[in-house]
């Protein structure tokens, strides 16, 4: 279950909530145990907005969410996501990581995002989401030395070849050893606003091949 599944469905960006009274990130950082961090988050951040098999997500304020690992799977995914902190090359297609536990990777503080829809890919990237899935699947197969699984229309392929966002996403997939299956699930994507401009970004990109093999089975 992806965490964005339970984040707000509407595209609302004008928020008025203040930073939760009593929540102190430095105090949170100084709590050494998972149980202690979970208790503090529950007491000061209220009900989680996301609850997956490996991580729980809390709303911190109008800009940030806090992803708290539940188990080793969650720790590994937090670790993977923090590998891309301050990576200027892929920043336009990844949700920002503001802060994280650089010792045990129990938590990540990330840019808040709202559910993306198929229509958003057409509206913002001028592509069809299903075409994107096929394109990335074929790129993944070629990178593994396999013949591409699916056929794709020549004009569509040229359009995707020339799309800057698609190319960034493809190279991120290859650089991060992620699979196209995870990157083309709608619930891996969210909408953010930066400088008053909407962007599609990956909000769940911690499940690469190593994490999957180690904690979910053989890939």
Phi, psi and omega in degrees: 000123180279148187291329182292345181306327186250011174275155186315140184273331183281157180267078179245128184245342180272101185245149185241359182297141173271164175303133185305128180298130177094345179278123181235113185298326179291321176295320178299317181297327184280354175278121191277331188262153175298315182301320180292318178296319180298316179298317180295316179297316180298320183288327188250343181247351176078207184292135178295151176264352178210141183211094180261190182286339185238342183215151174246139183244131177242144173281126179266306177203199185287353182244339192226152167237158179244118176262119183247121182293141176264334189203188182296328177298316179294320177300314181296321179289321174300316180302314181297317182295326181285347176298341186254013176297135178063021174275102185292336185292318185257008188299334183285344180244007179237139171297142182288140170258117183274321184202161180195164175281105185273007178253302184250352179057038178284338183211155176222134175257117191233159177301133179286143180218165181236153189308130175269151177242162177305320182297335179293328178292323176290318184291319187260328182248352181059042177225161174269131185298323179293323176297320178300318180298315179295316181301314181289325176299316180294320177296321178296315180297315180298321179294334178270004180078021181252156174290135179307141185285320189241150172276155179216140181301138184301317181294321178294318180298318178298318179300317181286326176300328185263001182271117184300319181294319179297318180294319176300316180296318179297314180293327175295317178305315182287319181292327184266357183058038175268165177257154179296333182298322180282324184282344180247026167269129182304326182283003170271355187244151176216168176252132175233162174241123178236125184051040176067019178240133179285141177224142169273128181221150170289129179248354179221093186228033182264355185259084175266185186297321181296315179296317181298313182297319184288326191236346184238348180133182183276133179257000000 
